[in-house]
């Protein structure tokens, strides 16, 4: 088992700044190469504190504010205009950053692109859903309408 400090939120494992123990292969092949974690050391206490401070600065001030934004995000579909061919297939895929920019452009508030979880690669026009973690206790579902430009 490997002891790691998470630098990003990993679904099902923990949030940034958490110290977790995972199997060696998961750490070596997934978490460390993608930059989601750092190896734990005795001097890592400072890193944990700085990561938690940065996370707190980005987080919503209260659960009520996060719930209000979640209600707004769930109530209205977000239109995402992308380049697509005549058959409806996209030139590329829709990324979490694209979703975050579209939400902000729609006037629904700013969200962190790292908190957006897309169900799969979106490679064609249509309607999709995405999950967003706005707070530790609050998640929202965004309805995406992907349309051709």
Steps between C-alpha positions, in 0.01 A plus 500: 500500500620850414428809709428806286393864529225583249555819301165483317159362588472135396146362490456219748836561667516848652550871456814705448718503809380164633756237596388160366634147474455324166640192333843538343384444142222761524748752635778418254287466185218751548528756781867597481544523118187715464607735779201418722724414796846536655682242707456555871798602711552636848563844351171484313305669780572842347378378161178367653434833673565706185281272285214521752534879520482533121199266491322705767562821303341349187207340682161660546467699818202299617287201419203730436685688224601172339143368518369818339746466212416129468130584466578758231723255309240221509210724398634628169679305224837637392552549127844398376582613143777294336633428152347190348477330165180450302436162662506659847842365597718754683847609398659395830317441828329709764729554800425601857652841427248552217213419735631740766529783245150432363349509850667833570391639160140395576510718813473212747813588697859382485587136561839334529580286195667244728165437671318411176451128438399410145334160453708400198661659199245724332568463128166586338224760528209426732392523862728383781531534877805585707557498876662786689622492861432851629570423866596192701131437568343647185504360147308629200393346172543718192294432188715571194363570154789451259418672170692557179627849417 
